[in-house]
Amino acid sequence: MPVESETQNAVSVAIQGEPGSYSEEAAQALLGAVIACRYCRTFEEVFQATEQGQVQHSLIPIENSLAGSIYKNYDLLTRYRLRIVREANLLIQHHLIGMPGVKFEQITTVLSHPVALDQCEKFFARFRHLERKSAYDTSGSVKEIIENGMTEYAAIASRGAAEYYHGQILMSGIQDNDENFTRFLLLSTQLEVSDCANKTSVVFSLANAPGSLFKSLSVFALRDIDLTKIESRPIPGRPWEYLFYVDFLGNLGEVRVKNALNHLAEITEFLEVLGCYPAAPPRG
Amino acid sequence: MPVESETQNAVSVAIQGEPGSYSEEAAQALLGAVIACRYCRTFEEVFQATEQGQVQHSLIPIENSLAGSIYKNYDLLTRYRLRIVREANLLIQHHLIGMPGVKFEQITTVLSHPVALDQCEKFFARFRHLERKSAYDTSGSVKEIIENGMTEYAAIASRGAAEYYHGQILMSGIQDNDENFTRFLLLSTQLEVSDCANKTSVVFSLANAPGSLFKSLSVFALRDIDLTKIESRPIPGRPWEYLFYVDFLGNLGEVRVKNALNHLAEITEFLEVLGCYPAAPPRG
């Protein structure tokens, strides 16, 4: 498998965004500081990088505790055949970052990913003269400002982005809500089930019959297996039918989990195990 | 209640987008051709228009059978105190629309709402030279092209938008998948339960206890009440806790529905009925 990095022994991982992004921070939290990151423009490219053997892992955000699921990535989990091997919850702290030497009073326009802009509503309510501009990436916004010497612009991004591009933090912790966490998933080509894995993710579709969702959840409840998340997404070409993504606490090696999944297979039209991995602490 | 329109007896309704949008088509399907539309830039303004008594109704898209839920509108259903009084499923047919007299060969750039652009992937794969540009609205894109005489641009929008702005349809039915439906909800300040209402929408949060989602769905299954949709959204400030939006078939006047909701109230922390209305035919 070809690995991009110059660094020997570095684990290679594809992420969406630029150096210093929250995804890179999550990758370091999961894989250590010595990683060879491949920076991709889209989530689709992140999935392709591992599927095509260019990197060992892909890392994706799947859910933010304020903004909700990253639905596109749920859809890609079904379209590609990667498996979840780890998860991490990252505390998201947004900072206002400008050119070195610039004063806050000079700033007229704030650049960032739309979700980051939305998470700083109170900041924009306080400083009403600031114009908001959408960008494809938080750390990419810092890069743009620094490289082009944009003295009237600031970006909303992570401390890591400020450090990487030598930007200046003009204001810290400007997010509306401090309980701002993003859950990231580390993906690989193969299912890996370690003994300490205690969380499993599955995706299934149901026969279109009354009570089928209830029956599908009963396979867990009847065996005292806790669900941590349920997400539904449309099945293209089959209006008002859904794929259900369910996370539950349990290891594939446990008898009650095996029984639950056998039982679930009786009820579902389609069923796939997406991964079995150690549950991350809820607050990172 | 002040109504904007000049037309007497016209029902007033707020929608997001410009004249000729899919929302306007849905409003006409539900309320007849004689409506006084208030065209809003954001969904938030659509909710506010009815809540502040400026119009009688708000109309919002809630779900597309290919792209999924319009999550922002689920969140606004909880933030505002409007109630669902009707629903409609609209077949979405996308057309490529340009200036009158323009030939397809002249077009270099295609403008539309990002969801509409995404729903025409096969079209863009066939005509690789065409550049895509995001806009806030489908019919607003037609307006922009016609008003500014942009001969190298075309928009993706409805037939209604082409007619309203006197644009020319260059290519018809360019969506990837013909099974493309959007479900719209008509909102009002008051709950209205007619005898022919057979669908109910509720929103609830659960005590954070094992099996609580299963128990909440059991109140319907135990009474043979069919669920048609379940959606979950994060509760801001309470990481990894969710609001559940559930649609089921039943009228609030039925004894089994009353019992189910009383039972549900035993399990939930928070429970609200969002509306009780006639179910629309699945394919419009």
Interface residues (C-beta under 8 A of the other chain):
Chain A: E63 N64 S65 L66 A67 G68 Y71 N89 N177 E179 F181 P210 G211 L213 F214 K215 L217 S218 F220 A221 D224 D226 L227 T228 K229 I230 E231 S232 R233 P234 P236 G237 R238 P239 W240 P282 R283
Chain B: E63 N64 S65 L66 A67 G68 Y71 N89 N177 E179 F181 P210 G211 L213 F214 K215 L217 S218 F220 A221 D224 D226 L227 T228 K229 I230 E231 S232 R233 P234 P236 G237 R238 P239 W240 P282 R283
